[in-house]
Amino acid sequence: MLTSCYQAPTSNNISATVPIPDGGNVWDRFKRFIPPPEWLPAPTAVSGNTLFASSRHELVIAQISETGEMTETLRQDFGSTIWDIKIAGQKLLVATEKGVLVGDLLQPNTNGTLVFSQPGLTGHLIREIAILAGEPNGVFFALVSPDLGLVLAQQFGNDPPVPFFQLSPLLTGAKHVVCQPSLITDIGTIIVSHEAGISIISVDLSGSAAQAEVTFFIPTDGEVRALSVSDNVAYWAVHNTLFALQLPDATASQPTQLFSLPLKAGGMIEDLFVSEDKTQLYVSNGLRGVSIVDISDPQKPAIVKTYTKFGGYALSSHEFGDILIVSFTTKLVTFNPFRRIVDELSVNRLR
């Protein structure tokens, strides 16, 4: 029996007010930096030395060297706009505007294209995917959709993904989803941003039936544009301000807001990516480039480096060893630790 309760107690509501620049004229001057709605998502994922990225309805596959050189190997047409790409073990999950598909990284076709399952949740736009748990032949994952809300799904072998739990219409308008890695032990936390704010959801997959409960709700003064989680800390962005929240655990029953950090005016945060060593947060900030924030002490964040001279609009970023991969509207760019461009790969994120 699935459990859900969206109306969290009043004490569980945490205010996260976003500071707006003083003076309407000042804010108006920066409106031109807000991307028009025809900008598409820019997901990237890396498995070994293989890079996966989106170019409208195509999956771009390239080899990337340790020094950042990229060699495109093929493009696979999905016939539908790609919204997200995630890797779970030897499975590649692709969210599109017409459903979600799962591909096998171990057994490609003879021409190099990947073998994908039939789509699940067909006819629905899937915005983002978060991995719950991976197994040798299958994967459990969470996904969000504007009309479905939060859905938990599973996929085995070459079968289409099958939903087994839906939290809707409570989370209708859901846009971003992340999961704590502890979910691989069957019990953990899912964080979802939606029209009203951010919901913290406790999930238990250990029994014969999944259980999920909205335990906390955090209202936000504006649209949450990016969301990430690491070491029991959730990070999100509204406009060009970054927020952090300590999630409840065995030592704290209530979430605690750690900081709000405004970035340089004129940007618009599009993506957050936590480094592998969990000490840095890569913030893709539109025309302001990518800022690297030191989060080794989550209560004292500090901007340590900014990549700005791109000549483009930064949509997302990804770490690959010492290399930074940045996605723009028309290209992928790799940078070395000295902020110098190593290579570029053409893609298209325009409708």
Secondary structure, 3 states (H helix, E strand, C coil): CCCCCCCCCHHHECCECCCCCCCHHHHHHHHHHCCCCCECCCCEEEECCEEEEEECCEEEEEEECCCCCEEEEEEEECCCCEEEEEEECCEEEEEECCEEEEEECCCCCCCCCCEECCCECCCCCCCEEEEEEECCCEEEEEEEECCCEEEEEEEECCCCCEEEEEECCCCCCCCEEEECHHHHHCEEEEEEEECCEEEEEEEECCCCCCEEEEEEEEEECCCEEEEEEECCEEEEEECCEEEEEECCECCECCCEEEEEEECCCCCCCCEEEECCCCCEEEEECECCCEEEEECCCCCCCEEEEEECCCCCCECEEEEECCEEEEECCCEEEEECCCCCEEEEEECCCEC
